[in-house]
Amino acid sequence: MELLFVVLSALSVIGVGYIGQRTIGFDRKAISAMALYLMQPFLAFRTFYTNEITMEYLYILLFCVLLCIGMIVIVQITAALKKLPRSRHSAMVLSGVFMNSGNYGVPIILLAFGNVGVDYAVIMMVIQSFLMSTIGVYYAGKGSERGYSVKQSILNIIKMPMIYGSVLGIGLQLLTLPVPDMIMKPIDLIADATIPTIMLVLGMQLGAITKKNVSIGDVSTIMIQRMLISPVLALLLVWLLPIEGMLAQVLIVLSAMPSAANTMMLSLEFGTEPDLVSYSTLVTTLLSILSVPVMLMLVM
């Protein structure tokens, strides 16, 4: 019952965004763009600047990259077998590969593992966000209804400010350069607001979802990839890499999270099957009410 409460606590914030969208209505694209371009870079900077870089960083990075590559290979095979068009193939990468390790995963890890677990979760969240800001943006541009070329997709990656926030944070930490309080305090304010804002955006987008132009077969495939194949692959990677204890538990639980909210923002920004991406996020988020407590029970 306590594990179910952990999930419901996180979902309650998302529910506020859902209710707000259904009753008032908001410009979701503008708000999501604000979170993507203005807020997330500050969170990425603070995370890498304030968390000492250790070997665990390398293990989490290897885990995230290998999990991402493995899931992309699985999606590529699935898309080839189903003969999916480029747009749906890209949408399946966005929804099936990238998990909601941040605005949904971090609060759950906080409630389940405490502050130590959150340190691991935030590092994974930033690495996942970095992967979404590169690989995710590439596939979003590649499958866009606007017909982005490979070159244009790569240029879209270069425009993502989270990359520069992460690099700046790592650089200042390695150089042991202090950031004055008059600069760090506003960074903290924006960084603290980022996760709640994205949670609200997730709720708003879920509140605007319709089933039009969505294949139940595609949604079911994404659901299996995200909620079943991903944690199994994560378990294998944890066994292969020198990862154990709470770090292993946190990584496995986060790998089973529903489709990432940021992928909805990317699908909206680039016009890459936003109905499919949004509906997949809705289905996997609802299923997580049962699947995440089960996963927590298995690893704890």
BAMAR-83866 format. One record per atom (N, C-alpha, C): x, y, z. Coordinates in steps of 0.2 Angstrom, whole numbers, plus 5000, padded with zeros to 4 digits. Layout:
BEGIN
XYZ/...
***
This chain:
BEGIN
500449945000/500050005000/500450065000/501050065004/501450125004/501850134997/501950084994/502250094987/501750124982/501150104983/500650134979/500550204980/500650224987/500550294989/501150334985/501750304985/502250334982/502150364975/501750314971/501650334964/501050384963/500550374968/499950414968/500150494970/500650494974/500950564976/501150604970/501550564966/501850594960/501350614955/500850564954/500250574949/499850634951/499850654958/499350704960/499550774957/500250784956/500450844953/500250844946/500350784942/500250784935/499450794935/499050774939/498350784939/498150854939/498550894943/498350964943/498450994936/498950974932/499051004926/498450974921/498250914922/497750884918/497050924919/496850934926/496250974927/496251044925/496851074925/496951144923/496851144915/497051094912/497051094904/496251084902/495951034906/495251024904/494751074906/494951114911/494451164914/494651234911/495251254910/495451314908/495751314901/496151274900/496551274893/497151314893/497651294891/498251324891/498651314884/499051364882/499551354876/500051304878/499951244877/500451194880/501151194876/501151214870/501751214866/502151274869/501851334870/502251384873/502551364880/502151334884/502451324891/502951264890/502851214886/503351164885/503951184882/503951234878/504551264875/504951304880/504551344884/504851374890/505251324894/504951274896/505351224900/505951194897/505851184890/506351144886/506951194885/506851254884/507351304881/507651344887/507151364892/507351414897/507551384904/507151334906/507251304912/507751244913/507651194909/508051134909/508851144909/509051194905/509751214905/510051224912/509651264916/509851284923/509851224928/509351174927/509351114931/509951074929/510151064923/510751024920/511351054923/511451124923/512051154925/512151144933/511551154937/511651144944/511851074946/511451024942/511650954944/512350934943/512650954937/513350934936/513850984940/513651044941/514051084945/514151064953/513551044955/513551034963/513650964965/513550914960/513750844962/514450824960/514850804964/515550784963/515550734958/515950734953/516050684948/516450624950/516150564951/516450504953/516450454948/516650394949/516650334945/515850314944/515450334949/514750314948/514450354942/514650414941/514450454935/514550414929/515150384928/515350344922/514950284921/514750244927/514350194927/513650204925/513350264927/512750284926/512750304918/513250344916/513250364909/513250294904/513750254906/513750184902/513050154902/512750144908/512150114908/511650154904/511550214904/511050254900/511150244893/511850254891/511950254883/511850184881/512050124884/511950064882/511250044882/510850064887/510150054887/509750084881/509950154880/509750184874/509850154868/510450134867/510650094860/510250034860/510249994865/509849934865/509149944863/508849984866/508150004865/508050024858/508450064855/508450094848/508450034843/508949984845/508949924840/508349894840/508049884846/507449844847/506849874843/506849944843/506349984840/506449984832/507049984830/507249974823/507049914820/507149854824/506949794821/506149794821/505849814826/505049814826/504849854820/505049914819/504849964814/504949924807/505549894806/505649854800/505149804799/504949764804/504549704804/503849734802/503649794805/502949814804/502949864798/503549874795/503549924789/503249984791/503450014796/503150084798/503450144794/503050194792/503350254789/503850284794/504250334791/504750364795/504450404801/503950434800/503650474806/503450434812/503150374810/502850334816/503450294819/503950274814/504650244817/504950294822/505050364820/505350404824/504950414831/504250414830/503850424836/503850364841/503950304838/504050244842/504750254846/505250284843/505950294846/505850334852/505450394851/505350444856/504950414862/504450374861/504050344866/504350284869/504650244865/504850174867/505550174870/505950224869/506650224871/506750264877/506450324877/506550374883/506050364888/506250354894/505850354900/505750414904/505250424908/505150484912/505450474918/506150474918/506550464924/506650534928/506350584925/506450654929/505850674932/505350704929/504750734932/504350684935/504350624934/503950564937/504450524941/505050504938/505450454942/505750484948/506050544947/506350574953/505950584959/505350604959/504850604965/504750534968/504650484963/504550424966/505150394969/505750404967/506450384970/506450424976/506350484977/506350524983/505950494988/505350474987/504850444992/505050374993/505350334989/505550264990/506250254993/506750294991/507450284993/507750344997/507350404997/507650455001/508150494997/508550545000/508950594997/509550554993/509850504996/510350474992/510150444986/509550414985/509350384979/509150444974/508950504977/508850554972/509450584969/510050584972/510650604969/510750564963/510650494963/510750454958/510250464952/509650474955/509050484950/509150554946/509350604949/509450664946/510050664941/510550624942/511150614938/510850584931/510450524933/510250494927/509750534923/509350574927/508850614923/509250664918/509750694921/510150744916/510450704910/510750644912/511050604906/510450594901/509950564904/509350554899/509150614895/509050664899/508850734896/509350754890/510050734892/510550754887/510450704880/510250644882/510150594876/509550614872/509050644876/508450664872/508550724868/509050764871/509250834868/509650824862/509950764861/510350744855/510050694851/509950624853/509650574849/508950584848/508650604854/507850614853/507750674848/508050724849/507950784844/508150764837/508650724836/508750694829/508250654826/507950614830/507350574828/506750614827/506650664832/506050704831/506050744825/506650774823/506750804817/506750764811/506950704811/506950654806/506250634804/505850624809/505150604807/504650664807/504950724807/504450784807/504050784801/503450814802/503050824796/503250884792/503750914795/504050974791/504650944786/504750884787/505250854782/506050874783/506250874790/506950894791/507450844788/507950874785/508450824783/508950804788/509350764787/509850744792/510250804795/510450844790/510850904792/510450944796/509850954795/509451004799/509250974806/509250904806/509150874812/509750874817/510350874814/510950884818/510950954820/510751004816/510751074818/510251084824/509651054824/509251054829/509551034836/509950984836/510350964842/510751014844/511151054840/511551104842/511251164845/510551174843/510251224846/509951214853/509951144856/509751134862/510151154868/509951204872/510351234877/510551194883/510151134884/510351094889/511051064889/511251054882/511951024881/512451074884/512351144883/512851194885/512851204892/512251194895/512151204903/512551144906/512451084903/512851024906/513551034906/513851054900/514551064898/514851114903/514451174904/514651224908/514751204915/514251164917/514251144924/514851094926/514951044921/515551004922/516151044922/516251084917/516851124916/517051164923/516551204925/516651244931/516851204937/516451144938/516651094943/517351074943/517551044937/518251024936/518751074937/518651134935/519051194936/519051224943/518551194947/518451214954/518351294954/517951324949/517851394949/517151404953/517151444958/516551464962/516051504958/515451494959/514951534956/514651584961/514651644960/514451694966/513751684968/513551694974/512851684976/512351724972/512551784970/512051824966/511851794960/512351744957/512151714951/511851644953/512051614958/511851544960/511151544962/510951594966/510251594969/509751594963/509751634958/509251634953/509251574949/509951544948/509951474945/509551424949/509651424956/509251374960/508551384960/508351444959/507551464959/507251434953/507651444947/507351414941/507451334941/508051314943/508151234943/507551204947/507451234953/506951204958/506251204955/506151254950/505451254947/505351214941/505951184938/505951144932/505551084932/505651044937/505250974938/504550984939/504351024943/503651034944/503251064938/503651104934/503351134928/503251084923/503751044922/503650984917/503150934919/503050924925/502550884928/501850914926/501750974927/501151014925/501051004917/501551014914/501551014906/501350944904/501550894908/501350824906/500650814907/500350844913/499650834914/499250874909/499450934907/499150974902/499050934896/499650904894/499650874887/499150804888/499150774893/498750714894/498050734894/497850794897/497250824897/496950844890/497450854885/497250874878/497250814873/497350754876/497450694871/496850674868/496850654862/496250614859/496550554855/496150504854/496350444851/496450454843/496250504840/496250514833/496950494830/496950464824/497550444821/498050404825/497850364830/498250324834/498050254833/498650214831/498550144831/498650104838/498150064840/498150034846/498749984846/498849954840/499449904839/500049944841/500150004838/500750044839/500850064847/500350084850/500350094857/500450034861/500249974859/500349914863/501049894862/501349904856/502049894855/502549934860/502350004860/502750044864/502650024871/502050004873/501949994880/502349934882/502449884878/502849824879/503549844880/503849884875/504549904875/504649944881/504249994883/504350034889/504350004895/503849964896/503649934903/503949864904/504149834899/504349764900/505049754897/505149764891/505849754888/506349794891/506249864892/506749904895/506949884902/506549864907/506849844913/507249784913/507049734908/507349674908/508049684905/508149734900/508749754897/509149784903/508849824907/509149864912/509449814917/509149764919/509349714923/509949674921/509949664914/510549634911/511149674911/511049744910/511649794910/511849794917/511449804922/511649804929/512149744931/511949684928/512349624930/512949624926/513049654920/513649664916/514149714919/513849774921/514249824924/514349824931/514949854934/515049854941/514549894945/513949884944/513449924948/513049874953/512949904959/512649864964/512349904969/511949874974/511649914980/511149954977/511050014981/510550064979/510550094972/511150104970/511250124963/510850074958/511050014959/510749964954/509949964955/509649974961/508949974962/508650034959/508950094960/508750154957/508650154949/509250124946/509250124939/508750074936/508650014939/508149974937/507449994937/507350034943/506650064944/506550114938/507050154937/506950214933/506850184926/507150134924/507150104917/506450084916/506050064921/505350044920/504850104920/505050164920/504550224920/504250224914/503650264914/503250274907/503650314903/503350324897/503650364892/503750434894/504350464892/504550534895/504150584892/503950634897/503550694896/503950734890/504650734891/504950774886/504850754879/504750694878/504650674871/503950704868/503550714872/502850744870/503050814868/503550854872/503650914870/504050924864/504450864862/504850864856/504350854850/503850804851/503450784846/502950844844/502850884849/502450954848/502851004844/503451004847/503951054844/504051044836/504150984835/504350964828/503750934824/503250924827/502650894823/502750824821/503050784826/503150714824/502650664828/502150654824/501550604827/501450624834/501250684836/501150704843/500550664846/500050644842/499450604845/499750534847/500150504843/500350444845/500850444851/501350494851/501750504857/501350524863/500950564863/500550584869/500050534871/499750494867/499350444869/499750384872/500350374869/500750314872/500950344879/501150404880/501350424887/500750424892/500150434889/499550424894/499450354896/499450304891/499350234893/499850214897/500550224896/501050204900/501050234907/500850294907/500850324914/500250294918/499650284915/499150254919/499350184921/499650144917/499950074918/500450074924/500850134925/501350134930/501050134937/500350154937/500050154944/500150084947/500150024943/500249964945/500949934944/501249954938/501849924937/502449944941/502450014943/503050044947/503050014954/502450014957/502449974964/502749904964/502549864958/502749804957/503549804957/503749844953/504549854951/504849864958/504549914962/504849934968/504849874973/504349834973/504349774977/504849724975/504949724969/505449674966/506149684968/506349754968/507049774969/507249784976/506749804980/506849834987/506849774992/
***
